[in-house]
Amino acid sequence: MEQIIMNILAVFSTGLAIYQWAVLNESKKRRSELQFLLAGIHQLALAKTMEWNNQIASLPRAQNEKDLEVLRIYLRGRDHFMEVVSTITALESVIDTDS
């Protein structure tokens, strides 16, 4: 389960990086479009983080090692989405549409 989640996030991150590379190589007129795209991805990642938080809140208290492992997987997934949020925020801040 954990490996599946990590693989999904890795594929998502790789696809995001490839797309961002392609968009950054476009003309300067597209920089504002890139900002809107990154803002949309940022909002999506924040929404997914909230979704994971809601799922974590609905989990029963860990009674055994298996329950604790499930909780760890959920927490790791939430942390991965927070990393995506942080990365997108950093990318948004380096785009200067005035230059």
C-alpha positions in Angstrom: 0.0 0.0 0.0 2.8 2.4 1.0 4.8 1.6 -2.1 1.7 2.2 -4.3 1.2 5.6 -2.8 4.8 6.5 -3.1 4.9 5.3 -6.8 1.7 7.4 -7.6 3.3 10.5 -6.0 6.6 9.8 -7.9 4.8 9.6 -11.2 2.8 12.7 -10.4 6.0 14.6 -9.4 7.8 13.5 -12.5 5.0 14.4 -14.8 4.7 17.8 -13.1 8.5 18.4 -13.5 8.4 17.5 -17.2 5.4 19.7 -17.8 7.0 22.6 -15.9 10.2 22.2 -17.9 8.3 22.3 -21.2 6.2 25.3 -20.2 9.2 27.3 -18.9 10.9 26.8 -22.3 8.0 28.5 -24.1 8.0 32.2 -24.9 7.9 35.0 -22.3 4.3 35.8 -23.2 3.3 32.5 -21.5 4.9 33.3 -18.1 1.6 34.7 -16.7 -0.1 31.5 -17.9 2.5 29.5 -16.1 1.7 31.4 -12.9 -2.0 30.6 -13.3 -1.1 27.0 -13.9 1.1 26.8 -10.9 -1.6 28.5 -8.8 -4.1 25.9 -9.9 -1.7 23.0 -9.1 -1.0 24.7 -5.7 -4.7 24.8 -4.9 -5.2 21.2 -6.0 -2.3 20.1 -3.8 -3.8 22.0 -0.9 -7.2 20.4 -1.4 -5.6 17.0 -1.5 -3.7 17.8 1.7 -7.0 18.7 3.4 -8.6 15.5 2.0 -5.8 13.5 3.6 -6.2 15.4 6.9 -9.9 14.6 6.9 -9.1 10.9 6.2 -6.6 10.9 9.0 -9.1 12.4 11.4 -11.6 9.7 10.5 -9.3 6.9 11.3 -9.9 5.0 14.5 -7.3 5.1 17.2 -4.4 2.8 16.5 -5.0 -0.4 18.6 -2.2 -2.6 17.1 0.8 -2.4 14.8 -1.3 -2.8 11.6 -3.4 0.2 12.6 -0.3 2.2 13.4 1.2 1.3 10.0 -2.0 2.5 8.2 -1.7 5.8 10.1 1.9 6.2 9.1 1.0 5.7 5.4 -1.7 8.3 5.6 0.7 10.7 7.3 3.4 10.1 4.8 0.9 10.8 1.9 -0.2 14.0 3.5 3.5 15.0 4.0 4.2 14.3 0.3 1.4 16.6 -0.8 2.7 19.3 1.6 6.1 19.0 -0.2 4.3 19.5 -3.5 2.6 22.6 -2.1 6.0 24.0 -0.9 7.6 23.3 -4.3 4.9 25.0 -6.2 4.9 28.0 -3.9 8.7 28.3 -4.5 8.2 28.0 -8.3 5.5 30.6 -8.3 7.6 33.1 -6.5 10.5 32.9 -9.0 8.4 33.8 -12.0 8.7 37.5 -12.8 6.0 38.5 -15.2 7.3 42.0 -15.5 10.7 41.2 -17.1 
